Amino acid sequence: MYFNTLAIVIKKTKLSDTDIILTLFTKKAGKVTVISKGARNPKSKLSSASHPFIYGDFMLSMGSKWNRINSVEIEESFYKLREDLVRLAYASYIVELTSHVILENSPNIRLFNLLYEALSVLNNKNTDFELLKISYELKMMSIIGYKMNINSCVNCGKTDNIKWYISPIEGGLICEDCKRNFNELIYSGKNAHKVINFILTNDISTVLNTSINKRYIVLIGKILSLFIFHHLGHKKFKSLDFLNTIK
């Protein structure tokens, strides 16, 4: 069966001296694993398309045991991501995180579009990459069903409070009166949860064009590392270790 879809290459693995296994995030079918026959030969028509971050129109042959790439029309190579170590580190983490949450034969167009937008920003703009990272994490978690509740206390529902705390485990705000009932709270103050709400309710371009205090970016990053670990149950991302090393 032949299958045509837009896709982003999210992983590349050597299969043999000539062939490569690619993991694709496809727009129509979610995660798909395919063989790129002969792609390790520089003269192969598939060679240039068999790299992480490639975005293109893929024609796939879906088999009972193996899926194969028949042809690819590259729409965007995102070559700058492979030429700059910092951009590469952020892009690799975003892609690895995405790969962990997407499923075989389960399309997620909102997440596909979000990933494409994030890679485009990383490739084309000099911006605050750490702000892009937390924006992607917040939006991705929201898309897959783990949206943070930052409008009211998750325990009592209170909306008016001077001091707020955030529980990565409970996934939202905890008020001053309820804080004694919870562990591992992070003090939000008056504004951190407002920054989270701003990121969740605006597109990435708007967020990156807004001046946000570095202190809040660092604080939200700390909250998200605990939030993601707890809800995804995944403690270690190799690309995140790489990113933290170069930072």
Secondary structure as UniProt FT lines:
FT   STRAND          2..14
FT   STRAND          20..26
FT   TURN            27..29
FT   STRAND          30..36
FT   TURN            37..40
FT   TURN            42..43
FT   TURN            45..46
FT   HELIX           47..49
FT   TURN            52..53
FT   STRAND          55..62
FT   STRAND          67..76
FT   HELIX           80..83
FT   HELIX           85..101
FT   STRAND          103..104
FT   HELIX           109..124
FT   HELIX           129..143
FT   TURN            144..145
FT   STRAND          149..153
FT   TURN            154..156
FT   STRAND          164..167
FT   TURN            168..171
FT   STRAND          172..175
FT   TURN            176..178
FT   HELIX           179..181
FT   STRAND          186..189
FT   TURN            190..191
FT   HELIX           192..201
FT   HELIX           204..208
FT   HELIX           214..232
FT   HELIX           238..246
//
